[in-house]
Amino acid sequence: MKSNGGLIRWILFVLLGVALAAVSGRLSVHTVNDTPSYVNYPLNSLTDALLSTRTPAYPIALSIIDATVGLSWVPLLHVLLHATASWILAEALIGRGMPRRSATAAAVCVLVGCTAADHISTVSTDAPAASLGVITAALLMNAIRTRSTPQAIACAVAAVLTIFVRPAYLYLIPWLAVAGWLLSHHRQTDEVAGTTNPASQPSRLLEFKLALSVAVVLLGWMCFRKLVVSDFGIAPFGHQNLSAILVQTVSPQTLRDLPGESGELGRAVADELERKGFQLPGPNGGSLPTLTIEEQWGQINYGVVWPLARDQFAQRDAVGLVAPQVAVHRRIGDFNRAILLQSPGGYVRWLLLAVRRSVWGTAANIAMHPIFLPMILMGLLGLLIKATKQPTLGPIVVPEGWNAFAVVAISYVIFNVGFVILSSPPLGRFADAGAIFLPGLIASVLAANVATPNAVR
């Protein structure tokens, strides 16, 4: 029975995930604006595929699913992937000595968390990328703990796959190095004083080797795209995300006064923003509230900046081997650089306020979660009862392995949010995936404190 414990736990995670998805109606396919770009990915043409705004991993998976069981199975497969990711996390925590009760509580919080609840039925990359990110983090904990080459290779492969499913996870490259270094340092401080660890030197390099290996694969992909479509990047996408923020940090007159060719696009954008009645900064440097920038971001992104750059400038800029998609991307990139050079203060203010927005927004999403909210209320009620009946609450029991989990959970959300706000608002579907470990971090401690003393030692 003990040897089959891992398999039994996986089956239980799958059953729980499928049951919750079925009860909440999340096994029916739901499409969003991004869905056609994945479903209709041009797999029959290498050039068109490399010029697509999407990376190929998820479209390839969808094409296989569509050719075999059909796209109606996508939500169920998302559930299976996420349940497996949660199980791998539980096993990684158990491997670090965390009691099963605490490890299970942490993993179940990941299983039922905000990202899974909101996106598991959607034909988009939000849910599968979050699941793959969890797998990457769990495998990193295993690789640092065991110094196992297969575990390290699996971690690197998971990170590459995550990025190729959703390039917003590029932060995994520096995160692997930093979080891995912190985990290695934590492991070394736990060693018995005076003993020698023969693997201590490799332990200082493993995390950097992981990050470097992922970076090399991404660099190879970028070089391949450069050779084929003359664009050195992961995909011709992203500059418009930043532009939809930047044009809301400066006045329309500043956009009109931009130098050179960026001024042409700036004048067109300023005119269109005013014509459509968007809220804009005043001429005296007044700034917009963060929520206003966030609310207008999508409309300005896809309804103003990108169409203007595409329709008015793409054909003129597309010369030689540079495709229109690449020309539009470069044009908007030049436009962004011109705004930043002209008025960097507005962008700096945005970054500071976006950090605050991500903190309270993510906390609100977790607190309003239909499962987490009653847990929070029950926990507060239990705390009230204990505080009333007991003279002191006593010391808090922190389960073994929790420190490593804390390193992963906290650094993961910092790198995620820090990367997202560089070019996009910290929308729930972005930031929630970064905070995916935080509820479990708290739940693992609570589980340890309601367990019997023998169970947590």
C-alpha positions in Angstrom: 0.0 0.0 0.0 2.8 2.4 0.9 4.6 1.9 -2.4 1.3 2.7 -4.3 0.7 5.8 -2.1 1.8 8.2 -4.9 -0.5 6.6 -7.5 -3.4 6.6 -5.1 -2.9 10.3 -4.4 -2.8 11.0 -8.1 -6.1 9.2 -8.7 -7.7 11.1 -5.8 -6.4 14.5 -7.2 -7.8 13.6 -10.6 -11.2 12.5 -9.2 -11.5 15.6 -7.1 -10.5 17.9 -10.0 -13.0 16.2 -12.4 -15.8 16.2 -9.8 -15.4 19.9 -9.0 -15.2 20.8 -12.7 -18.3 18.8 -13.5 -20.3 20.2 -10.5 -19.4 23.7 -11.4 -20.1 23.3 -15.1 -16.5 23.7 -16.2 -16.3 20.6 -18.5 -18.1 22.4 -21.3 -15.9 24.3 -23.8 -15.7 28.0 -23.4 -14.1 30.2 -26.1 -12.7 33.7 -25.7 -11.2 36.3 -28.1 -7.9 34.5 -28.1 -9.3 31.1 -29.1 -9.3 31.6 -32.9 -5.6 32.5 -32.9 -4.8 29.1 -31.3 -7.4 26.9 -33.1 -6.6 28.4 -36.6 -2.9 28.4 -36.2 -1.2 28.0 -39.6 0.5 24.7 -39.1 0.5 24.0 -42.8 3.0 26.8 -43.5 6.3 27.2 -41.7 6.6 30.9 -42.6 3.0 31.7 -41.6 3.5 29.8 -38.3 6.7 31.8 -37.5 4.9 35.0 -38.3 2.0 34.1 -36.0 1.5 36.1 -32.8 1.3 32.8 -31.0 4.0 30.3 -30.1 3.4 26.8 -31.5 3.1 24.5 -28.4 -0.6 25.0 -27.6 -1.8 25.1 -31.2 0.0 21.8 -31.9 -1.7 20.3 -28.8 -5.1 21.5 -29.9 -4.6 20.1 -33.4 -3.8 16.7 -32.0 -6.8 16.9 -29.7 -9.0 18.0 -32.5 -7.8 15.2 -34.8 -8.3 12.5 -32.1 -11.0 13.1 -29.5 -12.2 16.5 -30.5 -12.0 20.0 -29.0 -14.9 19.2 -26.7 -12.4 17.3 -24.6 -10.1 20.3 -24.0 -11.6 21.2 -20.5 -11.3 17.6 -19.3 -7.7 17.5 -20.5 -7.0 20.8 -18.8 -8.4 19.3 -15.6 -6.2 16.2 -15.9 -3.1 18.3 -16.5 -3.8 20.6 -13.6 -4.6 17.7 -11.3 -1.3 16.1 -12.3 0.5 19.3 -11.6 -1.1 19.6 -8.1 -0.1 16.0 -7.4 3.5 16.6 -8.5 3.6 19.5 -6.1 2.3 17.4 -3.3 4.9 14.7 -3.9 7.7 17.3 -4.0 6.6 18.7 -0.7 6.3 15.3 0.8 9.8 14.5 -0.5 11.0 17.5 1.5 9.6 16.1 4.6 6.3 18.0 4.8 3.5 15.9 6.5 1.0 14.5 4.1 -1.8 16.5 5.6 0.0 19.8 5.0 1.3 18.9 1.6 -2.2 17.7 0.5 -3.7 21.0 1.8 -1.2 23.0 -0.2 -1.7 21.0 -3.4 -5.5 21.1 -3.1 -5.4 24.9 -2.9 -3.5 24.9 -6.2 -6.0 22.4 -7.7 -9.0 24.6 -6.9 -7.3 28.0 -7.1 -8.4 31.1 -9.0 -6.7 30.2 -12.3 -8.3 26.8 -12.4 -11.7 28.0 -11.4 -11.7 30.8 -13.9 -10.0 29.3 -17.0 -10.0 25.5 -16.9 -12.9 25.3 -19.4 -11.4 28.0 -21.7 -9.7 27.1 -25.0 -6.8 29.4 -24.3 -3.4 29.1 -22.6 -4.2 30.6 -19.1 -5.0 27.2 -17.4 -2.4 24.9 -19.1 0.4 27.4 -18.8 -0.4 27.8 -15.1 -0.3 24.0 -14.6 3.0 23.7 -16.4 4.4 26.5 -14.3 3.4 24.5 -11.2 5.1 21.4 -12.6 8.3 23.5 -13.3 8.3 24.8 -9.7 7.8 21.4 -8.2 10.5 19.8 -10.4 12.9 22.6 -9.4 12.3 21.8 -5.7 13.0 18.1 -6.5 16.1 18.9 -8.6 17.7 21.1 -6.0 16.9 18.5 -3.2 18.0 15.4 -5.0 20.7 16.7 -7.4 19.2 14.3 -9.8 20.1 14.8 -13.5 16.7 13.4 -14.7 14.9 15.8 -12.4 16.9 18.7 -13.6 16.3 17.8 -17.2 12.6 17.4 -16.6 12.5 20.8 -14.9 14.2 22.5 -17.9 11.9 20.7 -20.3 8.8 21.8 -18.3 10.1 25.4 -18.3 10.7 25.4 -22.0 7.3 23.9 -22.7 5.6 26.5 -20.4 7.2 29.4 -22.3 6.3 27.9 -25.7 2.7 27.5 -24.5 2.6 31.1 -23.1 5.6 33.5 -23.6 4.4 35.6 -20.6 6.2 32.9 -18.6 9.6 34.1 -19.8 10.3 35.2 -16.2 10.9 31.5 -15.5 14.4 31.9 -16.9 15.7 34.3 -14.2 13.4 32.8 -11.6 14.9 29.3 -12.0 18.3 30.9 -11.3 17.3 33.0 -8.3 14.8 30.6 -6.7 17.1 27.7 -7.3 20.0 29.6 -5.7 17.8 30.4 -2.7 16.7 26.7 -2.4 20.4 25.6 -2.6 21.4 28.1 0.1 18.5 26.9 2.3 19.6 23.3 1.8 23.2 24.1 2.7 22.2 25.9 5.9 20.2 22.8 6.9 23.3 20.6 6.6 24.9 19.4 9.9 27.6 21.8 10.9 31.1 20.5 10.2 30.1 17.9 7.6 31.2 18.1 4.0 28.8 17.9 1.1 30.5 16.6 -1.9 27.8 17.9 -4.2 27.9 21.4 -2.7 29.8 22.9 -5.6 27.4 21.5 -8.3 24.5 22.7 -6.1 25.7 26.3 -6.6 25.7 25.8 -10.4 22.7 23.6 -11.0 20.1 26.4 -10.9 22.2 28.5 -13.3 22.7 25.6 -15.6 18.9 25.1 -15.6 18.3 28.8 -16.5 21.0 28.8 -19.1 19.7 25.6 -20.8 16.2 27.1 -21.1 17.7 30.4 -22.4 19.7 28.6 -25.0 16.6 26.8 -26.3 14.8 30.1 -26.5 17.7 31.8 -28.2 17.8 29.0 -30.8 14.1 29.6 -31.5 14.7 33.3 -31.9 17.7 32.7 -34.2 15.6 30.3 -36.3 12.9 32.9 -36.7 15.5 35.5 -37.6 16.8 33.2 -40.4 13.3 32.4 -41.8 11.2 35.5 -41.3 13.9 38.2 -40.4 12.5 38.7 -36.9 14.7 38.1 -33.9 12.1 37.5 -31.2 9.8 34.8 -29.8 6.9 36.1 -31.8 5.9 39.4 -33.4 3.7 40.3 -30.4 3.9 42.3 -27.2 4.9 45.9 -28.2 1.2 46.8 -28.6 0.6 45.7 -25.1 3.1 48.2 -23.8 1.9 50.9 -26.1 -1.6 50.7 -24.8 -0.2 51.6 -21.4 2.3 54.2 -22.5 -0.2 56.3 -24.5 -2.2 56.6 -21.3 0.7 58.0 -19.3 1.3 61.0 -21.5 -1.0 63.7 -22.9 -2.2 63.6 -26.5 -0.1 66.6 -27.3 3.0 64.7 -26.2 2.1 62.0 -28.6 1.7 64.5 -31.4 5.1 66.0 -30.6 7.1 62.8 -30.8 10.0 63.1 -33.2 10.4 61.5 -36.6 8.2 58.7 -37.9 6.9 57.9 -34.4 5.3 61.3 -34.5 3.2 60.2 -37.4 1.8 57.3 -35.5 1.5 59.4 -32.4 -0.7 62.0 -34.1 -2.9 59.3 -35.6 -3.2 57.6 -32.2 -3.9 60.9 -30.3 -6.6 61.8 -32.8 -8.3 58.4 -32.5 -8.1 58.4 -28.7 -9.8 61.7 -28.6 -12.4 60.8 -31.2 -13.4 57.7 -29.4 -13.7 59.5 -26.1 -11.1 57.7 -24.0 -10.0 59.2 -20.7 -6.6 60.8 -21.2 -4.0 62.7 -19.1 -4.3 66.4 -19.2 -1.9 68.8 -20.8 -0.5 69.8 -17.3 0.8 66.3 -16.5 -2.3 64.9 -14.8 -2.2 61.1 -14.6 -4.9 58.5 -14.9 -6.0 56.1 -12.1 -4.5 52.7 -12.4 -7.9 51.1 -12.8 -8.8 53.5 -15.7 -5.6 52.5 -17.5 -6.5 48.8 -17.0 -10.1 49.2 -18.1 -9.1 51.0 -21.3 -6.0 48.9 -22.1 -7.7 46.2 -24.2 -9.7 48.6 -26.3 -6.7 50.9 -27.0 -4.5 47.9 -27.7 -6.6 46.2 -30.3 -8.9 49.0 -31.3 -6.5 51.9 -31.7 -2.7 51.4 -31.7 -2.5 48.1 -33.5 -5.0 48.8 -36.3 -3.5 52.2 -37.0 0.0 50.8 -37.2 -1.2 48.0 -39.4 -3.4 50.0 -41.8 -1.4 53.2 -42.2 2.2 52.1 -42.0 2.6 48.3 -42.5 2.8 48.3 -46.3 5.1 51.2 -46.4 7.5 49.7 -43.9 7.3 46.1 -45.3 10.3 46.0 -47.6 12.5 43.1 -48.8 12.2 40.1 -46.5 10.3 41.9 -43.7 6.7 40.7 -43.6 3.9 43.1 -42.7 3.5 41.5 -39.3 7.1 42.2 -38.4 6.9 45.7 -39.8 3.9 46.5 -37.6 5.6 45.1 -34.6 8.8 47.1 -35.2 6.8 50.3 -35.9 5.0 50.0 -32.5 8.3 49.2 -30.8 9.9 52.4 -32.1 6.8 54.2 -31.0 7.2 52.9 -27.5 10.8 53.9 -27.3 10.0 57.4 -28.5 7.4 57.8 -25.7 9.8 56.5 -23.1 12.5 58.8 -24.2 10.1 61.8 -24.2 8.4 61.1 -20.9 9.8 58.2 -18.8 8.2 59.5 -15.6 4.7 58.4 -16.5 5.9 54.8 -17.0 7.8 54.7 -13.7 4.6 55.9 -12.0 2.7 53.2 -13.7 5.1 50.5 -12.5 4.8 51.7 -8.9 1.0 51.8 -8.9 0.8 48.5 -10.8 2.6 46.8 -8.0 0.0 48.1 -5.5 -2.8 47.2 -7.9 -1.5 43.6 -8.2 -1.2 43.2 -4.5 -4.8 44.2 -3.5 -6.3 42.8 -6.7 -4.8 39.4 -6.2 -5.7 39.4 -2.5 -9.3 40.3 -3.4 -9.5 37.5 -6.0 -8.3 35.0 -3.5 -10.6 36.2 -0.8 -13.7 36.2 -3.1 -13.0 32.7 -4.4 -16.0 30.5 -3.7 -13.9 27.9 -1.9 -11.3 30.1 -0.2 -13.9 32.6 1.2 -15.7 30.1 3.4 -12.4 28.7 4.5 -11.2 32.2 5.5 -14.4 32.8 7.4 -14.3 29.4 9.1 -10.7 30.1 10.0 -11.5 33.4 11.5 -14.4 31.9 13.5 -12.1 29.2 14.8 -9.5 31.7 15.8 -12.1 33.7 17.6 -13.3 30.6 19.6 -9.7 29.7 20.5 -8.9 33.3 21.5 -11.9 33.3 23.8 -11.4 29.9 25.4 -7.6 29.8 25.8 -5.4 32.2 27.7 -2.8 32.0 25.0 -2.9 30.6 21.5 0.5 29.0 21.8 3.3 28.8 19.2 2.5 28.3 15.6 3.7 24.9 14.2 5.5 25.3 10.9 5.7 22.0 9.0 9.0 20.6 7.8 9.7 21.6 4.2 7.6 24.8 4.5 10.6 27.1 4.2 11.5 25.7 0.8 7.8 26.0 -0.3 7.8 29.6 0.9 10.9 30.4 -1.1 9.2 29.1 -4.2 5.8 30.6 -3.6 6.9 34.1 -2.8 9.6 34.4 -5.4 7.3 33.0 -8.0 4.7 35.7 -7.5 7.3 38.5 -7.4 8.9 37.4 -10.7 5.5 36.9 -12.3 4.0 40.2 -11.4 7.2 42.0 -11.9 7.4 40.7 -15.5 3.7 41.2 -16.3 3.6 44.9 -15.3 6.5 45.8 -17.6 4.1 45.6 -20.5 0.6 44.8 -19.3 -1.8 45.5 -16.5 -1.8 42.9 -13.7 -5.1 41.5 -14.8 -6.5 38.6 -12.7 -5.7 36.0 -15.4 -2.1 37.2 -15.3 -1.4 37.9 -11.7 -3.5 35.0 -10.2 -1.3 32.5 -12.0 1.7 34.0 -10.3 0.0 33.9 -6.9 -1.1 30.3 -7.4 1.0 29.0 -4.5 0.1 31.6 -1.8 -3.2 30.0 -0.6 -1.5 26.7 -0.3 1.4 28.3 1.6 -1.1 29.4 4.3 -3.2 26.2 4.2 -0.1 24.0 4.8 0.5 25.8 8.1 -3.1 25.7 9.1 -3.2 22.0 8.4 -0.1 21.5 10.5 -1.7 23.3 13.4 -4.9 21.4 13.4 -3.0 18.1 13.2 -2.0 16.1 16.2 1.4 16.8 17.6 2.8 13.5 16.5 1.5 14.0 12.9 3.5 17.2 12.4 6.8 16.1 13.9 
